[in-house]
Amino acid sequence: MKTQLNIKNMCCGRCIVEVRRIFEQTGLPSLEVNLGEVILEKAITKELQEKLEQNLEKHGFALALSVDEKLAVDIQTLLVTYLNEYLMAKEKALTVSDYLSTQLHKSYKHLSAVFKKVTTITIERYFVRLKVEKAKELLILNEMDIAEIAWLLGFSFSQNFSTHFKRETGKTPREYKNNPVPERIHLQNLIPHNFKQ
């Protein structure tokens, strides 16, 4: 009988590779590893689960055990997908709230409440952090101007983008472009409990 485990803090291809490696080292070869979930061939023992939890924690991951934790993992995964597939692809048809509600078949109000309870930050704040980290990457690549980056990331105005960027980094986008400090936080390290609210 297959078992599905939900994993917190996964958000990119490197996370998938790392989590697969952790499961194998724990003695739990996986059938399938996706963002936020691992499917095993059979149920795991309590002893192996404890060992797995320790190994995941060493690398910034964790098992999502409660219904709310699993929903928060789904929200994080979908926000990364939305950023990469909708915003970056210039598809602005759905708002974040509509996208999450449609994908998870729950009201945005409910999703917001659960996410805040589990992670202690709002969906909006987490998504702004995702966009700021993507903006840092684009500023370092130096292939677009600041107004193009702002538009691509779904900010209505460059000034709105600059305000959010400065609040998160302490620098304007132009200042960051000239001196990229603080360093970019790779998405797999962008864990809600590390944010200051």
Long-range contacts (C-beta under 8 A, 24 or more apart in sequence): 1-42, 1-43, 2-31, 2-39, 2-40, 2-41, 2-42, 3-39, 3-40, 3-41, 3-42, 3-43, 3-44, 4-37, 4-38, 4-39, 4-40, 5-37, 5-38, 5-39, 5-40, 5-63, 6-36, 6-37, 6-63, 6-64, 6-69, 6-70, 6-73, 6-74, 7-36, 7-37, 7-38, 7-56, 7-61, 7-62, 7-63, 7-64, 7-73, 8-36, 8-61, 8-62, 8-63, 8-64, 8-69, 8-72, 8-73, 8-76, 8-191, 9-60, 9-61, 9-62, 9-76, 9-188, 9-191, 10-35, 10-36, 10-61, 10-73, 10-76, 10-77, 10-188, 11-35, 11-76, 11-77, 11-80, 11-187, 11-188, 11-190, 12-80, 12-186, 12-187, 12-188, 14-186, 14-188, 15-61, 15-188, 18-59, 18-61, 18-188, 19-56, 19-61, 22-52, 22-55, 22-56, 22-59, 22-61, 23-52, 25-55, 26-51, 26-52, 26-55, 27-51, 28-52, 35-77, 35-80, 35-81, 36-64, 36-73, 36-74, 36-76, 36-77, 37-73, 60-188, 60-189, 60-191, 68-114, 68-117, 68-118, 69-118, 71-104, 71-106, 71-111, 71-114, 71-115, 71-118, 72-114, 72-115, 72-118, 72-119, 74-104, 75-100, 75-104, 75-111, 75-114, 75-115, 75-123, 76-126, 76-192, 78-103, 78-104, 79-123, 79-126, 79-127, 79-130, 80-130, 80-187, 82-127, 83-127, 83-130, 83-131, 83-134, 87-131, 87-152, 87-153, 87-154, 88-134, 88-152, 90-152, 92-154, 96-123, 96-124, 96-127, 119-192, 119-193, 120-192, 120-193, 120-197, 121-192, 121-195, 121-197, 125-195, 125-197, 126-192, 126-195, 128-164, 128-168, 129-168, 129-190, 129-195, 130-187, 130-190, 131-155, 131-164, 132-164, 132-165, 132-168, 132-169, 133-184, 133-185, 133-186, 133-187, 133-190, 135-161, 135-165, 135-173, 136-169, 136-176, 136-180, 136-184, 137-184, 139-173, 139-176, 139-177, 139-180, 140-177, 140-180, 140-184, 142-177, 146-173, 146-174, 146-177, 149-173
